[in-house]
Amino acid sequence: MSATAAAEATLYTTAFRRGFELERQLTVTEWADTYRVLSSVSSASPGQYRSSRIPYIRGFMDAISPMSRPRRVVVMKASQLGFSDALYNLIGYGLHLRPGPVLLVMPTSNAAKTVSKQRIAPMIEATPVLRDLVKDHRSRDSKNTLLSKEVPGGILMLAGANSAIELRNRPARDLICDEIDAFPDDVDGEGDPIMLAEARSATFSRTRTEVLVSSPTFKGSRIEREYAGSDRRRYFIPCRACGHMDCLTFDGADRVTEDGRQHHRIEYDAGRPETARMVCSECRTGTDERWKSWMLARGEWRRTAEEWDGLTVGFHLSSLYSPPGWLSWAEIAASHRKATQDRSLLKAFVNTVLGECWEERGERVKSKGLKARIEDWAADVPVGVGGLVAAVDVQDDRLEVLVKGFDSDEQSWMIDFKQLYGDTSQRQVWFDLGLLLGTVYKNPHGHELKIDAVAVDTGGHRTEEAYRFVRGRLGESPRTYAIKGGNVPGLPLVQRPTTRNRYHVPLYSVCSDTGNEIVFARLKIETPGPGYIHLRKSLADDEYLAQLAAERPMWKYMKGRGRVQVWDTVRERNEAFDLEKYALAALYILGPAYIKDLAERARTFSAPLPDNATPASEAPELAGSPRSTRLKFARRRQGIIGKL
């Protein structure tokens, strides 16, 4: 065989074998770098798409490529980082090389129409391979509409998360949900819009791709929950000086990773945003922004979650990574400096620049600070107290009882605190409570004070037993009231009673938010006087103080309600704080006349008791609820139930 014939045979054999080889699939990154053209209508840098300009975007686009293992991808990000164009690259890739049903969901139908006109249509027009596939909407047989773009074998559908009709009956292999923190919680009464959309892709379980993207809003928002369930990837970049790899945060030792250590961070000199620089978390060397391109090109995505579901990949990125020419560190520092003077600007900075959830940090009473109000007095009751009330918190294994003394300015003293242990479904512990409520307390001048009223919480544990206890004490002293916490904000501390319960016991609803506000404000008062809370040294141990400091107010954004104040419990046990609310409820149920009379009673109790005087505990009852009237009510209501 001649040399020419041998060469021809080799060429033929090589070509024949290549004919049986599978064509290598392109990744979304490779498709974009090869085919995608940015339009001058929608991009500040029109022309051929170049992923090399934004290196971090490659990891995301590779993750949403068909040959990638994860089928669910979550992105919690700041604004203007190139992720929207990456989503459109996935759409273009699907229309061109992987035809099938693709569903893009925006927060509203109007937002979907805007994206179609301003982003999708310009991409199709500027990218030749897409322009040849999607017919002009003006042609007679075109299936190119505002919310639908058809190609041979595939279709792109756009929908609003606020319309169940648009989400229903649209099968989708690729599901893309953008700005999900702006999605409604419930759409047309049919449930969560993401779940409705996910149901459309159920038949594509093996080939589907689901992408959830959003800038975060408030703590606990949808995108934060989704990202928390992922492998939580962060973009690590090297220090120019020592090469240490770490991710990037902004200004301050309080910005730490999930494992409690510091990141590389951006710092700037006070009042000089132009000095912004990256400080290495390892060697503490500062690096100015002219090295940003070098660092971004050598960066890599790393998983930071120790445990995850194994199915969801998550990406988090802030504007600190913006490529040169987009948003500089100096501009970010200037925005931060301005935002520190305006809380609304600071929220926007955290959400849109740092790509983090906004959490309102309310004031908090600290248990260490409460120690300053601890006092000691020799007698049971100090001078100045005009009357006593009690509060009972019911648990499964104990009753917690707080006895408080008040004056007419609602200044209060901690008189007694007992924990009555026992199974509260049994009679014995309730019997012990009855004995405790009959305790007589003395002040330094020998005056005897009994508890005037007690509020028993019936809304949590052992509701039946609590009702029976209150019902059995109708007409007895002290006056015993059933209370139950309410969750309607803005109401007075105590509402009018109702008897709509099986024991026909007057039940007083206590507004928890109002009670929290009153108690919290009084714990912040530093000088004895109106509203001040005195704590007793022998009763208020460290655990009690920690329980008093267990609640804090926080402001949060809630869909449909805007910015609202909520109460956050910072530890599991908070009975001491609740008992303060219940004692106030007992005081307020006794009424303004009783509170006003406390001034005169306090003056009486401040004078030494003559040898032949009648002790205060044996004095006539206060006006407002004559014993005869209460006994009559008790006889009328007691019926066959009887006393406990």
Secondary structure as GFF3:
##gff-version 3
##sequence-region A 1 644
A	DSSP	alpha_helix	3	20	.	.	.	ID=ss1
A	DSSP	alpha_helix	28	35	.	.	.	ID=ss2
A	DSSP	beta_strand	37	38	.	.	.	ID=ss3
A	DSSP	beta_strand	47	48	.	.	.	ID=ss4
A	DSSP	three_ten_helix	51	53	.	.	.	ID=ss5
A	DSSP	alpha_helix	56	63	.	.	.	ID=ss6
A	DSSP	beta_strand	72	77	.	.	.	ID=ss7
A	DSSP	alpha_helix	83	97	.	.	.	ID=ss8
A	DSSP	beta_strand	101	106	.	.	.	ID=ss9
A	DSSP	alpha_helix	109	115	.	.	.	ID=ss10
A	DSSP	pi_helix	116	120	.	.	.	ID=ss11
A	DSSP	alpha_helix	121	126	.	.	.	ID=ss12
A	DSSP	alpha_helix	128	131	.	.	.	ID=ss13
A	DSSP	beta_strand	148	151	.	.	.	ID=ss14
A	DSSP	beta_strand	154	160	.	.	.	ID=ss15
A	DSSP	alpha_helix	164	167	.	.	.	ID=ss16
A	DSSP	beta_strand	174	178	.	.	.	ID=ss17
A	DSSP	three_ten_helix	180	182	.	.	.	ID=ss18
A	DSSP	alpha_helix	193	199	.	.	.	ID=ss19
A	DSSP	three_ten_helix	202	204	.	.	.	ID=ss20
A	DSSP	beta_strand	209	214	.	.	.	ID=ss21
A	DSSP	alpha_helix	222	228	.	.	.	ID=ss22
A	DSSP	beta_strand	233	238	.	.	.	ID=ss23
A	DSSP	beta_strand	245	246	.	.	.	ID=ss24
A	DSSP	beta_strand	248	250	.	.	.	ID=ss25
A	DSSP	beta_strand	264	269	.	.	.	ID=ss26
A	DSSP	beta_strand	272	279	.	.	.	ID=ss27
A	DSSP	beta_strand	286	287	.	.	.	ID=ss28
A	DSSP	three_ten_helix	289	291	.	.	.	ID=ss29
A	DSSP	alpha_helix	292	297	.	.	.	ID=ss30
A	DSSP	beta_strand	300	303	.	.	.	ID=ss31
A	DSSP	beta_strand	312	317	.	.	.	ID=ss32
A	DSSP	three_ten_helix	319	321	.	.	.	ID=ss33
A	DSSP	alpha_helix	329	339	.	.	.	ID=ss34
A	DSSP	alpha_helix	343	348	.	.	.	ID=ss35
A	DSSP	pi_helix	349	353	.	.	.	ID=ss36
A	DSSP	alpha_helix	367	370	.	.	.	ID=ss37
A	DSSP	three_ten_helix	371	373	.	.	.	ID=ss38
A	DSSP	beta_strand	374	375	.	.	.	ID=ss39
A	DSSP	beta_strand	387	394	.	.	.	ID=ss40
A	DSSP	beta_strand	398	406	.	.	.	ID=ss41
A	DSSP	beta_strand	412	421	.	.	.	ID=ss42
A	DSSP	alpha_helix	427	437	.	.	.	ID=ss43
A	DSSP	beta_strand	440	442	.	.	.	ID=ss44
A	DSSP	beta_strand	448	457	.	.	.	ID=ss45
A	DSSP	alpha_helix	463	472	.	.	.	ID=ss46
A	DSSP	beta_strand	479	486	.	.	.	ID=ss47
A	DSSP	beta_strand	507	511	.	.	.	ID=ss48
A	DSSP	alpha_helix	512	523	.	.	.	ID=ss49
A	DSSP	beta_strand	533	536	.	.	.	ID=ss50
A	DSSP	alpha_helix	542	548	.	.	.	ID=ss51
A	DSSP	beta_strand	551	558	.	.	.	ID=ss52
A	DSSP	beta_strand	562	569	.	.	.	ID=ss53
A	DSSP	alpha_helix	575	590	.	.	.	ID=ss54
A	DSSP	alpha_helix	592	606	.	.	.	ID=ss55
A	DSSP	three_ten_helix	616	618	.	.	.	ID=ss56
A	DSSP	alpha_helix	627	638	.	.	.	ID=ss57
###
